[in-house]
Amino acid sequence: MKMRWTLGMVALLMSGAVACSDAGSNDGLVARVGDYQLTVADVAELMVNEERLPAQVTVIRQVADLWIQYTLLGAAVWQDTSLSSIEFEALVRQQLDQLMIFELRDSVVQIDTVIADDELQELYAAEDPALEMRARHILMQYPPSASDAERGGARIQLQRIRDRIVAGESFESLAEQFSQDRGSAAFGGDLGFFGRGDMTAPFEQAVLALEPGELSGLVETQYGLHLIRLEQRRIQNFDEIAPGFRERVLTERFLRAESTYIADVETRAQAKPLAGAFEVLRELARNPGTRLSRRAGARALFEYVGGDLTVREVQLVLQSQNAEFRDEVVAGDEERLDGYLRGMVQRKVLAAEANAAGFGVSVERVDSMIADARVQLRGAAQVLGLLSLDRAPGEDLDQAIARSVLEAVGKVLTGATEMVRLGGIQYQLAEGSSAAVFDRGVGEAILRIGQLRMNRSPSLLEEAADTVSLSADTASSGR
């Protein structure tokens, strides 16, 4: 599926790496960072009218984590408007390594770019790339770590939406109201035209099985559950698709050549994991913000010819990834974890080869990218309304920051402002501040939101949650 990014080099995906706690002195709080507090009432007010956001543990935690990030950012820009205390170099270095790898790849991976017309015709006849499909979908998301109850709630909610469509309600209207794919929800779930290979395999298979106008059952992919309606199929003639098809064939040739080169690099590296590597990787994924001593950070997890991969290097990579990826790491078996670490080793080896081949970057370029990163982070604060506080009479700075952060989170939840995610920057902003999300407060927020929504009018979500709860109670009593 197509995903959107925000904020360039410092807009990495949202992290969920704050501590979880449950202390009596934090009654009525969902989260705290330093002296700033997110109350149960705050969360209820933010979410009560956002029906597409289910009142579930994972969602409340994501809201709390976003509030923590924006609070840290708001406090940071008012303590130091130049953001000079933030060390961007480690994050910039990751990007520079990737740029060097691209330059190395372009210099060593060579392919024949000439494809005769008759050869292209043969490939066209064999692959049938001209088929395009247009579909709408409604998405109910849940992370890999979602509980059975959360998955069941999403399934029941989507099934009830399907029943409403079958009964005659508008797919487009329900997609706008309930789909959690905001990019397509605004257009009634319309994904536009796409070809073979553009979507995940389960999604594509479901679409291929439909006739125009037909509604699918519930389709599960890595993104969650989908309800799909096929709108249209069309087949383009060869002349229409030839230019794009030629580019695709060349891209596939290039990728095969690139894979051959990388396989040779891996063979020469002779990388191997060291004892305890997978356990450390899982722990870092659970707690990516863990403060490491110099000795702990320098511990090697993988060895290869000419070097090693350290705990600190792995931590920096995990901090730049989203919470869903880290959940997959925590739940992954040793084969998958070995693959993750080998991928990091591969990147490090390729960066070293690129540097040795003369593709290193100058100090001036590094400094320029760091300056750009600071500008972008200030831009994020500006977009969120945290840079120019409109202080009310009698309101001190901390109160103004707290109010502005709540307003920023609220605008993100309603879709009025695009989400800005801080990723690895969050961990530097958090140094010297204690941040926590409280289990008890999360539970209280779920109850409060449910009560408020119920008093207004039952929604599909509350009905689904009630059904899951009732089913669990019935199963329990029947044992």
C-alpha positions as CSV (number, residue, x, y, z in Angstrom):
1,M,0.0,0.0,0.0
2,K,1.2,3.5,-0.6
3,M,2.4,5.4,2.5
4,R,3.1,9.1,3.0
5,W,6.1,10.6,4.9
6,T,6.4,13.9,6.8
7,L,9.3,16.2,7.5
8,G,12.2,14.7,5.5
9,M,15.3,13.8,7.4
10,V,14.0,14.3,10.9
11,A,10.5,13.1,10.4
12,L,11.1,9.5,11.2
13,L,8.2,7.3,12.3
14,M,6.5,7.5,15.6
15,S,8.1,5.7,18.4
16,G,6.5,4.0,21.4
17,A,9.6,3.9,23.6
18,V,8.5,5.6,26.8
19,A,8.4,3.8,30.0
20,C,5.2,2.2,31.2
21,S,4.3,2.6,34.9
22,D,1.5,2.6,37.3
23,A,2.0,4.5,40.5
24,G,-0.6,5.8,42.9
25,S,0.7,9.3,42.8
26,N,-0.2,9.4,39.1
27,D,-3.9,8.9,39.6
28,G,-5.9,10.4,36.8
29,L,-2.9,10.7,34.5
30,V,-2.4,8.9,31.2
31,A,1.2,10.2,30.7
32,R,3.8,12.5,32.1
33,V,7.0,14.0,30.8
34,G,8.9,16.2,33.2
35,D,6.4,18.5,34.9
36,Y,3.9,18.2,32.0
37,Q,0.8,16.0,32.5
38,L,-1.7,14.3,30.1
39,T,-4.8,13.6,32.1
40,V,-7.6,11.0,31.5
41,A,-9.9,14.0,30.8
42,D,-7.5,15.4,28.2
43,V,-7.4,12.1,26.3
44,A,-11.2,11.6,26.5
45,E,-11.7,15.1,25.1
46,L,-9.2,14.5,22.3
47,M,-10.8,11.2,21.2
48,V,-14.5,11.2,22.0
49,N,-15.6,12.6,18.7
50,E,-13.1,10.7,16.5
51,E,-15.1,7.6,15.8
52,R,-12.5,6.1,13.5
53,L,-10.1,5.9,16.5
54,P,-11.2,2.9,18.6
55,A,-10.9,3.3,22.4
56,Q,-8.2,0.6,22.7
57,V,-4.9,0.3,24.6
58,T,-2.7,0.5,21.5
59,V,-4.5,3.6,20.2
60,I,-4.4,5.4,23.6
61,R,-0.7,4.6,23.9
62,Q,0.0,6.0,20.5
63,V,-1.9,9.2,21.4
64,A,0.1,9.4,24.6
65,D,3.4,8.8,22.8
66,L,2.6,11.5,20.3
67,W,1.7,13.9,23.1
68,I,5.1,13.2,24.8
69,Q,7.0,13.8,21.5
70,Y,5.2,17.2,20.9
71,T,5.7,18.2,24.6
72,L,9.4,17.5,24.3
73,L,9.6,19.4,21.1
74,G,7.6,22.4,22.4
75,A,9.8,22.6,25.5
76,A,13.0,22.3,23.5
77,V,12.3,25.1,21.0
78,W,11.4,27.5,23.9
79,Q,14.5,26.6,25.9
80,D,16.8,26.9,22.8
81,T,15.2,28.3,19.7
82,S,18.3,27.5,17.6
83,L,18.2,23.8,18.8
84,S,21.9,23.9,19.0
85,S,22.1,21.4,21.8
86,I,20.7,18.6,19.7
87,E,23.2,16.2,18.1
88,F,21.9,15.6,14.6
89,E,25.2,14.1,13.3
90,A,24.3,10.4,14.1
91,L,21.0,10.7,12.2
92,V,22.5,12.6,9.3
93,R,25.3,10.0,9.1
94,Q,22.7,7.3,8.5
95,Q,21.4,9.2,5.5
96,L,24.9,10.0,4.2
97,D,25.8,6.4,4.4
98,Q,22.8,5.6,2.2
99,L,23.7,8.3,-0.3
100,M,27.2,6.8,-0.5
101,I,25.8,3.3,-1.0
102,F,23.6,4.6,-3.9
103,E,26.6,6.2,-5.6
104,L,28.6,3.0,-5.2
105,R,25.8,1.0,-6.6
106,D,25.4,3.2,-9.6
107,S,29.1,2.9,-10.4
108,V,29.5,-0.9,-10.0
109,V,26.1,-2.2,-11.1
110,Q,25.9,-2.0,-14.9
111,I,23.2,-3.5,-17.2
112,D,22.3,-3.5,-20.9
113,T,19.8,-0.7,-21.3
114,V,18.9,-1.7,-24.9
115,I,15.7,-3.7,-25.3
116,A,14.6,-4.6,-28.8
117,D,10.9,-4.0,-29.6
118,D,10.3,-7.7,-30.5
119,E,11.9,-8.8,-27.1
120,L,9.6,-6.3,-25.3
121,Q,6.6,-7.7,-27.2
122,E,7.5,-11.2,-26.0
123,L,7.7,-10.1,-22.4
124,Y,4.4,-8.2,-22.7
125,A,2.7,-11.3,-24.0
126,A,4.1,-13.5,-21.3
127,E,3.3,-11.2,-18.3
128,D,0.0,-9.5,-19.2
129,P,1.1,-6.2,-17.6
130,A,-1.7,-4.2,-19.3
131,L,-4.4,-5.2,-16.8
132,E,-5.3,-2.3,-14.4
133,M,-7.8,-2.3,-11.6
134,R,-9.5,0.5,-9.8
135,A,-10.9,-0.2,-6.3
136,R,-12.1,1.4,-3.1
137,H,-11.3,0.1,0.4
138,I,-12.1,0.6,4.0
139,L,-9.2,-0.1,6.3
140,M,-9.3,-1.1,10.0
141,Q,-5.7,-1.0,11.3
142,Y,-4.1,-2.8,14.2
143,P,-0.4,-3.3,15.0
144,P,1.3,-6.8,15.0
145,S,1.2,-6.7,18.8
146,A,-2.6,-6.2,19.0
147,S,-4.4,-8.5,21.4
148,D,-7.0,-11.0,20.2
149,A,-9.7,-8.8,21.7
150,E,-8.5,-5.8,19.6
151,R,-8.3,-7.9,16.5
152,G,-11.7,-9.2,17.1
153,G,-13.1,-5.8,17.7
154,A,-11.7,-4.5,14.4
155,R,-13.1,-7.6,12.6
156,I,-16.6,-7.1,14.1
157,Q,-16.6,-3.4,13.4
158,L,-15.6,-4.0,9.7
159,Q,-18.2,-6.8,9.3
160,R,-20.9,-4.5,10.6
161,I,-19.8,-1.8,8.1
162,R,-20.0,-4.5,5.4
163,D,-23.5,-5.4,6.5
164,R,-24.6,-1.7,6.2
165,I,-23.2,-1.5,2.7
166,V,-25.0,-4.7,1.7
167,A,-28.2,-3.2,3.2
168,G,-27.8,-0.2,0.8
169,E,-25.7,2.4,2.6
170,S,-23.0,4.2,0.6
171,F,-19.6,2.6,0.5
172,E,-18.1,6.1,-0.1
173,S,-19.8,7.7,2.8
174,L,-18.8,4.9,5.2
175,A,-15.2,4.9,3.9
176,E,-15.0,8.7,4.7
177,Q,-16.4,8.1,8.1
178,F,-14.6,4.9,9.3
179,S,-11.6,4.1,7.1
180,Q,-8.2,4.5,8.9
181,D,-6.4,5.0,5.5
182,R,-6.7,8.8,5.6
183,G,-5.2,9.2,2.2
184,S,-8.0,7.4,0.4
185,A,-10.8,7.9,3.0
186,A,-11.1,11.6,1.9
187,F,-12.0,10.2,-1.6
188,G,-14.5,7.6,-0.4
189,G,-11.8,4.9,-0.2
190,D,-10.8,5.3,-3.9
191,L,-7.3,4.0,-4.5
192,G,-7.3,4.9,-8.2
193,F,-6.0,2.6,-10.9
194,F,-3.2,0.1,-10.0
195,G,-1.5,-2.8,-11.8
196,R,-0.3,-6.2,-10.8
197,G,2.4,-6.0,-8.1
198,D,1.4,-2.6,-6.9
199,M,-0.5,-3.8,-3.9
200,T,0.3,-6.5,-1.3
201,A,-0.4,-10.1,-2.5
202,P,-3.5,-10.8,-0.3
203,F,-5.0,-7.5,-1.4
204,E,-4.3,-8.1,-5.1
205,Q,-5.6,-11.6,-5.0
206,A,-8.9,-10.4,-3.4
207,V,-9.3,-7.7,-6.1
208,L,-8.6,-10.2,-8.9
209,A,-11.4,-12.4,-7.6
210,L,-14.0,-9.7,-7.8
211,E,-16.2,-8.5,-10.6
212,P,-16.8,-4.8,-11.0
213,G,-19.2,-3.6,-8.4
214,E,-18.7,-6.6,-6.2
215,L,-17.8,-6.3,-2.5
216,S,-15.2,-8.5,-0.9
217,G,-15.2,-10.3,2.4
218,L,-12.8,-9.1,5.1
219,V,-9.2,-9.2,3.7
220,E,-6.2,-9.3,6.1
221,T,-2.9,-7.8,5.1
222,Q,0.1,-6.5,7.1
223,Y,-1.7,-3.2,7.4
224,G,-4.9,-4.6,9.0
225,L,-8.3,-5.6,7.7
226,H,-9.7,-4.3,4.4
227,L,-13.2,-4.3,2.9
228,I,-12.8,-3.9,-0.9
229,R,-15.1,-3.0,-3.7
230,L,-13.8,-3.4,-7.3
231,E,-14.8,-0.4,-9.4
232,Q,-13.4,-1.0,-12.8
233,R,-11.0,-3.2,-14.8
234,R,-9.3,-2.0,-18.0
235,I,-6.7,-3.4,-20.4
236,Q,-4.4,-1.1,-22.2
237,N,-2.9,-1.9,-25.6
238,F,0.8,-2.4,-26.1
239,D,1.5,1.0,-27.5
240,E,-0.1,2.7,-24.4
241,I,2.0,0.8,-21.9
242,A,5.2,0.2,-23.8
243,P,7.2,3.1,-22.3
244,G,6.3,2.3,-18.8
245,F,6.7,-1.4,-19.3
246,R,10.2,-0.9,-20.8
247,E,11.2,1.0,-17.7
248,R,9.9,-1.8,-15.5
249,V,11.9,-4.4,-17.4
250,L,15.0,-2.3,-17.0
251,T,14.4,-1.8,-13.3
252,E,14.0,-5.5,-12.8
253,R,17.3,-6.2,-14.7
254,F,19.0,-3.6,-12.5
255,L,17.6,-5.1,-9.3
256,R,18.8,-8.6,-10.3
257,A,22.3,-7.2,-11.0
258,E,22.2,-5.4,-7.7
259,S,21.2,-8.5,-5.8
260,T,24.1,-10.4,-7.4
261,Y,26.6,-7.7,-6.3
262,I,25.2,-7.6,-2.8
263,A,25.4,-11.4,-2.5
264,D,29.0,-11.2,-3.4
265,V,29.6,-8.5,-0.7
266,E,27.9,-10.7,1.9
267,T,29.9,-13.7,0.9
268,R,33.2,-11.8,1.4
269,A,32.0,-10.3,4.7
270,Q,31.5,-13.7,6.4
271,A,29.3,-12.1,9.0
272,K,28.2,-14.2,12.0
273,P,26.2,-13.4,15.2
274,L,27.8,-13.4,18.6
275,A,26.3,-15.0,21.7
276,G,23.2,-13.2,23.1
277,A,22.8,-11.0,20.0
278,F,19.1,-11.9,19.4
279,E,18.2,-11.4,23.1
280,V,19.9,-7.9,23.1
281,L,18.1,-7.0,19.8
282,R,14.7,-7.9,21.3
283,E,15.4,-5.9,24.4
284,L,16.5,-2.8,22.4
285,A,13.3,-3.1,20.3
286,R,11.2,-3.2,23.5
287,N,13.1,-0.2,25.0
288,P,14.9,1.8,22.3
289,G,15.4,4.7,24.6
290,T,17.5,2.7,27.1
291,R,20.6,4.7,28.2
292,L,23.7,2.8,27.4
293,S,27.1,3.0,29.1
294,R,30.0,3.4,26.8
295,R,31.0,-0.2,27.4
296,A,27.5,-1.5,26.8
297,G,27.1,0.5,23.6
298,A,30.4,-0.8,22.2
299,R,29.5,-4.5,22.7
300,A,29.6,-6.4,19.4
301,L,26.5,-8.3,18.3
302,F,27.8,-9.4,14.9
303,E,31.3,-9.8,13.6
304,Y,32.4,-9.7,10.0
305,V,35.7,-9.5,8.1
306,G,37.1,-6.1,8.9
307,G,34.7,-5.0,11.7
308,D,31.7,-5.5,13.9
309,L,28.1,-4.3,14.5
310,T,27.7,-2.7,18.0
311,V,24.8,-2.4,20.3
312,R,24.8,1.4,19.9
313,E,24.6,1.1,16.1
314,V,21.7,-1.2,16.4
315,Q,20.0,1.1,18.9
316,L,20.2,4.1,16.5
317,V,18.6,2.1,13.7
318,L,15.8,0.9,15.9
319,Q,15.2,4.4,17.2
320,S,14.6,5.5,13.6
321,Q,12.0,2.8,12.9
322,N,8.3,2.9,13.7
323,A,6.7,1.1,16.6
324,E,5.2,-1.6,14.4
325,F,8.6,-2.6,13.1
326,R,9.9,-2.8,16.6
327,D,6.9,-5.0,17.6
328,E,7.8,-7.3,14.7
329,V,11.4,-7.5,16.0
330,V,10.2,-8.4,19.5
331,A,7.9,-11.1,18.2
332,G,10.3,-12.4,15.5
333,D,12.0,-15.8,15.6
334,E,15.8,-16.2,15.4
335,E,15.8,-16.6,11.6
336,R,14.0,-13.2,11.2
337,L,16.2,-11.5,13.8
338,D,19.3,-12.9,12.1
339,G,18.0,-11.3,8.8
340,Y,17.5,-7.9,10.5
341,L,21.0,-7.8,11.9
342,R,22.6,-9.1,8.6
343,G,20.8,-6.2,6.8
344,M,22.5,-3.7,9.2
345,V,25.8,-5.4,8.7
346,Q,25.3,-5.3,4.9
347,R,24.6,-1.5,5.0
348,K,27.7,-0.9,7.2
349,V,30.0,-3.0,4.8
350,L,28.6,-1.2,1.7
351,A,29.1,2.2,3.3
352,A,32.8,1.3,4.1
353,E,33.3,0.1,0.5
354,A,31.7,3.3,-0.8
355,N,34.0,5.4,1.4
356,A,37.1,3.4,0.2
357,A,36.0,3.9,-3.4
358,G,36.1,7.6,-3.0
359,F,32.4,8.3,-2.4
360,G,32.9,9.8,1.1
361,V,31.3,13.1,1.9
362,S,33.0,16.3,2.9
363,V,32.7,17.9,6.3
364,E,31.0,20.9,4.7
365,R,28.3,18.6,3.3
366,V,27.7,17.0,6.7
367,D,27.5,20.5,8.3
368,S,25.0,21.6,5.7
369,M,22.8,18.6,6.3
370,I,22.9,19.1,10.0
371,A,21.9,22.8,9.5
372,D,19.0,21.7,7.2
373,A,17.9,19.2,9.9
374,R,17.7,21.9,12.5
375,V,15.7,24.1,10.1
376,Q,13.3,21.2,9.4
377,L,12.8,20.5,13.1
378,R,12.0,24.1,13.7
379,G,9.6,23.9,10.7
380,A,7.9,21.0,12.4
381,A,7.4,23.0,15.5
382,Q,6.0,25.8,13.4
383,V,3.5,23.5,11.6
384,L,2.3,22.2,15.0
385,G,1.8,25.7,16.4
386,L,4.6,25.3,19.0
387,L,6.9,28.0,17.8
388,S,4.7,31.0,18.1
389,L,2.6,30.6,21.2
390,D,-0.4,32.9,21.6
391,R,-0.3,33.2,25.4
392,A,-3.6,34.0,27.1
393,P,-3.7,36.7,29.8
394,G,-2.1,35.3,33.0
395,E,-0.8,32.2,31.2
396,D,2.8,31.3,31.9
397,L,5.1,29.7,29.4
398,D,4.7,26.1,30.6
399,Q,0.9,26.5,30.6
400,A,1.0,27.9,27.0
401,I,3.2,25.0,25.9
402,A,0.9,22.4,27.5
403,R,-2.2,24.0,25.9
404,S,-0.5,24.3,22.5
405,V,0.6,20.7,22.6
406,L,-2.9,19.4,23.3
407,E,-4.2,21.6,20.4
408,A,-1.5,20.2,18.1
409,V,-2.4,16.6,19.0
410,G,-6.1,17.3,18.5
411,K,-5.5,18.7,15.0
412,V,-3.5,15.6,14.1
413,L,-6.3,13.3,15.3
414,T,-9.0,15.2,13.4
415,G,-6.8,15.3,10.2
416,A,-6.6,19.1,10.2
417,T,-2.8,18.9,10.5
418,E,-0.6,16.2,9.0
419,M,1.2,14.1,11.6
420,V,4.8,15.0,12.3
421,R,6.8,12.1,13.8
422,L,10.1,12.7,15.4
423,G,11.6,9.2,15.7
424,G,15.2,9.2,16.8
425,I,15.2,12.9,17.6
426,Q,12.7,12.2,20.4
427,Y,15.4,10.3,22.4
428,Q,17.7,13.3,22.4
429,L,14.9,15.6,23.4
430,A,14.0,13.3,26.3
431,E,17.5,13.3,27.8
432,G,17.3,14.7,31.3
433,S,13.5,14.3,31.4
434,S,11.5,11.4,32.7
435,A,8.6,10.2,30.5
436,A,6.1,7.6,31.2
437,V,2.7,6.2,30.1
438,F,0.6,4.9,33.0
439,D,-1.3,1.6,32.6
440,R,-4.1,2.6,35.0
441,G,-4.6,5.9,33.3
442,V,-4.8,4.2,29.9
443,G,-7.5,1.9,31.2
444,E,-9.4,4.8,32.8
445,A,-9.3,6.7,29.5
446,I,-10.8,3.8,27.6
447,L,-13.7,3.6,30.1
448,R,-14.2,7.4,30.0
449,I,-14.3,7.5,26.2
450,G,-16.7,4.6,26.1
451,Q,-19.0,6.3,28.6
452,L,-19.0,9.6,26.7
453,R,-19.6,8.0,23.4
454,M,-22.4,5.8,24.8
455,N,-24.1,8.8,26.3
456,R,-24.1,10.5,23.0
457,S,-25.1,7.6,20.7
458,P,-23.7,4.0,20.3
459,S,-21.1,3.7,17.5
460,L,-20.0,0.7,15.6
461,L,-16.8,0.7,17.6
462,E,-18.5,0.5,21.0
463,E,-20.9,-2.1,19.8
464,A,-18.0,-4.2,18.5
465,A,-16.1,-3.8,21.8
466,D,-19.2,-4.8,23.8
467,T,-19.7,-7.9,21.6
468,V,-16.0,-8.9,22.1
469,S,-16.3,-8.4,25.8
470,L,-19.6,-10.4,26.0
471,S,-18.1,-13.2,23.9
472,A,-15.1,-13.4,26.3
473,D,-17.4,-13.4,29.3
474,T,-19.6,-16.1,27.8
475,A,-16.5,-18.3,26.9
476,S,-15.2,-17.8,30.4
477,S,-18.4,-18.8,32.1
478,G,-18.7,-21.8,29.9
479,R,-15.4,-23.4,31.0
